[in-house]
């Protein structure tokens, strides 16, 4: 019988972070294929054929053909239970994307070989960095001409500040792609552009004569030079640095050609971390030693338009969930019976009878759950508060019909509690204006739509020109000073003072003008 420890240690829960079009959907499909979840490699979606990703839920997404909501996919591979947390890949991504990363134990950063590190990857990387989780890198689209791999490694270091250690190395690229060489296992996977992977060879090292027998001479010569350079000048494999997220193991491949994906998965399954202890207000909660606990990182309303329901996504942080168990919600000091939790594989929502630390389950939300809530089987501790991410878009919002203030207020309060947008009010105005902040445009659209359909409240939104928000702190004098001399101040829902700016440059100016004020990117750094 499998023990609790074995079950928990088998869990590998991760998120793929990437910029739109890098190939996240394609990679996910191939991973699900190796996990036995898809019969053919490639049936989750075809953008052009009009089918949608199985993880696309809401109508807005369907209209746009993008994935807004983060769902969860799971499969077993060689004794591990792999949970993939999907993060929306469109530019219109939202705070949910960031929050999902708090539920992951590691991340895989997917990079287009021709494009390198792109804007959205940078943002998501920053959040992973903040958490100190291991970050794997998959450099995709090797079947196309791309940038020099050394260039890309340099970019990782310069732009993201992370050193890298290639686990495999391409033999050629684009039209000349012949294979990848696994530096650790001394294996060569041969590539054919018609079928992708054709054969795996065992070699003694990059100088093995098999290379000369089977592959193109000039490609092999260049490959040998590169690997030699890598051995001399590259970072060595260092488990501790990888675990701390300061060194990223790199894998090359082509998701579309299903090439290098299994090689990645093999290493990932071995290297990726199992659920780690989490900090709470009563100290560290060990995933194996403690009984059931978890936290809610996302609430999704109306996943099924036929039933007006809200689903709370719970990341189990310790112990085991059993069907029908009663848990405590310390924030409200309430007991709740978890009646019918669901597990996610894209659209099929199965009822789960048991789940372990590392897993994500969906709970029907009676309307009392909030983002960041802890649920526990024993004890009354709470996990650290969910970080609020620095909004980059702002709008003033008010009901069109002033007579309908009540339903507007109710909607705003529920939807902001759900974490749909962040709510602020202006500091220097009487009466204060309500300002909403978001990291993605779509959050505003969804808010407007939901206020209308769920609360029958039509709103007027007026965009504000701010792009940067900083929570501010300092002595009473310094705060008085900034209140006098900086006009653009807001209060967050907990009454903390936030300064807003129209650009990074303006922020820098303010930092010079108010040397006694500390500017924090999010509440968590305070
Ligand atoms: P995303 O979820 O990160 O946005 O990316 P997605 O997988 O949808 O891939 C974006 C485009 O890149 C798709 O082409 C996909 O086929 C292509 N792609 C993904 N992996 C590879 C790869 O390894 N090599 C090459 N050459 N292309 C790759 P599309 O034309 O936009 O759409 P589709 O009709 O193929 O779905």
Boltz pocket constraint, residues with backbone or C-beta under 6 A from the ligand:
constraints:
  - pocket:
      binder: B
      contacts: [[A, 18], [A, 19], [A, 20], [A, 21], [A, 22], [A, 23], [A, 24], [A, 25], [A, 26], [A, 27], [A, 45], [A, 46], [A, 47], [A, 48], [A, 49], [A, 89], [A, 140], [A, 141], [A, 142], [A, 143], [A, 144], [A, 253], [A, 254], [A, 255], [A, 256], [A, 257]]
      max_distance: 6.0
